[in-house]
Amino acid sequence: MSLSNVESQAAEDIERQQRRARRVRNLTNRFRVLIIGRANAGKTTILQRVCNTTEQPKIFNPEGHEIDLSELNPTAQRGEHDIENEMIFESNTAFVFHDSRGFEAGRTSELDKVKEFLQKRSTNNWLEDHLHVIWYCIPINDEARPFTRAELTFFDECGTGRVPVIVLFTKADMLDAQTIKHLVDTGMDVEDAANKAPEELVARFEEKFGKQLFKRKYPPKDHVYFRDMQNPTSDCSELLRKTAATFSDDTLLQLFLTVQQNNVALSIEYAIKRITELSFQIGSYSKKRESGGRWLRRY
């Protein structure tokens, strides 16, 4: 096969992938996320950062009718969204979020609802109704007990099929004081301890707890640490990058990149990656051809 044929095949492959991605986007331009977590795990704040907004989301029932939160029973817990409801931010309507409680009540009914939701979303005939990723928020501000029994049960019992799960370890900054004290006790001065605390905190958590979830029957695909999310300038670029990396299906990756209105850098990163891969293919073929030519001349 000639070098020109390799280039032609690579170009055709990229064009084929792009056509496939365009067909998917013609069927749906909505990227659907299920976010799970305890009350006060920082879920809404993270979604706001993903959509680059400080506004509250609009809530729509399964029939597509907006729910007026002001008309809810004042005794109802606002955080207990029906998992079937859709949360949408006006700043980026391509993202559709579903919210589930983190099972902190200890009732199996909540886990059953998630299982039922996953089953429904994975077998639905309409692509636009499929679930694409799960973000599971776990606050780690309680160093003595970072995981609840319900959270461990989820990763033991809830197989999500082709839908990847990424764990979001939130509120890491709330352990800074304890970490600084630990470092100072080892002889480090306060200023150096404060600078090193974020890195040290993650290292200590990884050593004591971080691998627990990955030893479960249904482990997450990846994890991300969040700190200082109350700061409006905080971003979720690492979460978005790791989410993109979980997609082996190029059509889902293209769909995800399409909805990144607020993260152009991610799309550029993957465009460069494609060019690099193509260059590598061409370079590998050139070396093989050159080596083969020398071998033929030698014999």
C-alpha positions, 0 to 999 in steps of 0.5 A: 500500500502506498503512502498516498493510499494510507493518507487517503484511507485516513482522510476517508476514516475521519470523514466517515466518523464526521458524517456519523457524528453529524447524523447523530447530531441531526437526531439529537443535540442534547447531551444527557447527564445523571448527577447523583449525590447526597444533599449539600454535596455541591451538585447544583454548583458544579452544574452551574460551573459546567454551564458557566452560569450562576442562574438556577436551572429550569425544571421540566417534568417528563411531559416537557412542562416547566415546573414552577418551583414557587408553587411547590409545597413549602414543606417539600424538600427542594433537593429531592428532585424526581429523577425523571425531571429534566434540569436545564440551564438557559446558558446552555440548553444542550445539556440535560441533567437528571438529579437523584438523591444520594440514598443517604436515607438508607432506603433501597427504593432510591437505588431501585429508582436509579436502576429503573431509570438506567434500564429505561434510558438504555433501552429507549428507541429514541437516541435523544432520550438515552443517558450518556454519563453519570456524575456521582458526587461524594463530599470528602469533608468527613475524613473519618467516614468519606463513603456511606454504605449506600454509596458503596452499595451503588458500586456493588450493585448498580451496573450501568452498562455502557454508561460511564460513571465518574466520581466527583470528590467534592468539598476537598478544601474543607479538609485543608485545616486538618491537612495543614495541622498534620504538615505543621506537626511534621515540622513544616512551617505554616506558609509552606504547609498551606501551599502544600495542603491541596496536594497532600490532602489528595495524596492522603485520601488516595492512600486511605480511601481512594482505591476503595471504589475501584475495587467494587464490582462496578467501579467508576471509570475515573474520578475528579477532585473539586475544591473552592467551587463556591468561587464563581471563577472555578471551572470544571475543565478537568471533569469535562476532559475526563468525561470526554476520555471515557467515550470509546464511541466517536459519535458520543465524543463528537456530541459531547464536544459539540455541546461544549459552548463554554470550553472551546479548548477541549474541542481544540485539544481533540482536534489536535489529537486527531491530527497527531494520530493521523501524522503518527499513522503516516509517519509509521508507514513511511518508516516501514516503507523506508525500512522495507526498501533498504531490506530489498536493496540489501538482498 
